[in-house]
Amino acid sequence: MEIDSYLIDVLMPDLVGHDRLPSAFLTYLFLFRHCMEDEVELSLRLIAEGTGLSKRAVQSALARLEARGLVSIRRLGITSPGCYRALRPWSRTGASGSG
């Protein structure tokens, strides 16, 4: 899988510099790798372990990413893991493809 240049050139400075949430950028990269093509059910613990972040940092990052339209989150229940998909609103397809 190739990383879209938009991620490094635009999204990283925006999330890390402007929003001051490097955790959001790391969480997005993790979801980009695991949830680009299909919606995937993941626990907060798994995302936290995969990024090296705390579960609380992941929760905050997911809230910001969802509010910005960078991830879709479907919750099956209050105690169930979320179902995630990384979105690419800057691309023509919005979810996958090279743009």
C-alpha positions in Angstrom: 0.0 0.0 0.0 1.3 3.4 -0.9 0.9 6.4 1.4 -1.0 9.3 -0.3 1.3 12.4 -0.3 -1.7 14.4 1.0 -1.3 12.6 4.4 2.3 13.8 4.8 2.1 17.2 3.0 -1.3 18.5 4.3 -2.9 16.3 6.9 0.1 15.8 9.2 0.9 19.6 9.6 -2.9 20.2 10.0 -3.5 17.7 12.7 -0.2 18.0 14.5 0.5 21.7 14.1 -2.9 23.4 13.8 -5.0 21.1 15.8 -2.2 20.2 18.2 -3.3 16.5 18.2 -0.4 14.3 17.0 -2.5 11.4 18.4 -5.1 12.1 15.8 -2.5 11.8 13.0 -1.1 8.5 14.5 -4.6 7.1 14.9 -5.6 8.1 11.3 -2.4 6.4 10.0 -3.3 3.2 11.9 -6.8 3.2 10.6 -5.6 4.1 7.1 -3.5 0.9 7.2 -6.1 -1.4 8.6 -9.5 0.1 7.6 -9.1 1.8 4.2 -10.9 -0.7 1.9 -13.4 -2.1 4.4 -15.1 -1.3 7.6 -13.2 -3.1 10.4 -14.2 -3.8 14.0 -11.5 -2.8 16.4 -11.3 -2.2 20.1 -9.8 0.9 21.6 -7.2 -1.3 23.3 -6.1 -2.7 19.9 -5.8 0.8 18.4 -4.0 2.0 21.5 -1.5 -0.9 21.3 -1.0 -0.4 17.6 -0.3 3.3 17.9 1.5 3.4 21.3 -1.1 5.8 22.7 -3.3 5.5 25.7 -7.0 4.5 25.2 -8.0 8.0 26.3 -5.8 9.6 23.7 -7.3 7.3 21.1 -10.8 8.2 22.1 -10.0 12.0 21.8 -8.3 11.4 18.5 -11.2 9.4 17.1 -13.7 12.1 18.2 -11.6 14.7 16.3 -11.2 12.5 13.2 -14.9 11.7 13.1 -15.8 15.4 13.5 -13.5 16.3 10.6 -15.0 13.6 8.4 -11.7 11.6 8.2 -13.1 8.4 9.7 -16.5 6.8 9.9 -17.4 5.1 13.2 -20.3 2.8 13.6 -21.0 1.6 17.1 -22.9 -1.6 17.6 -23.5 -1.1 21.3 -22.2 0.7 24.3 -19.8 -2.1 25.2 -19.0 -3.3 21.7 -15.9 -2.4 19.7 -16.5 0.2 17.1 -16.5 -0.4 13.4 -14.1 2.0 11.7 -13.3 3.1 8.2 -10.6 5.6 7.2 -12.0 8.1 4.7 -10.2 10.3 2.2 -12.5 13.3 1.6 -9.7 14.9 -0.5 -9.9 12.2 -3.1 -12.6 11.7 -5.8 -13.8 8.5 -4.3 -13.7 9.6 -0.7 -12.7 6.2 0.7 -10.1 4.5 -1.5 -8.1 4.9 -4.7 -5.2 7.1 -5.5 -7.1 10.3 -5.8 
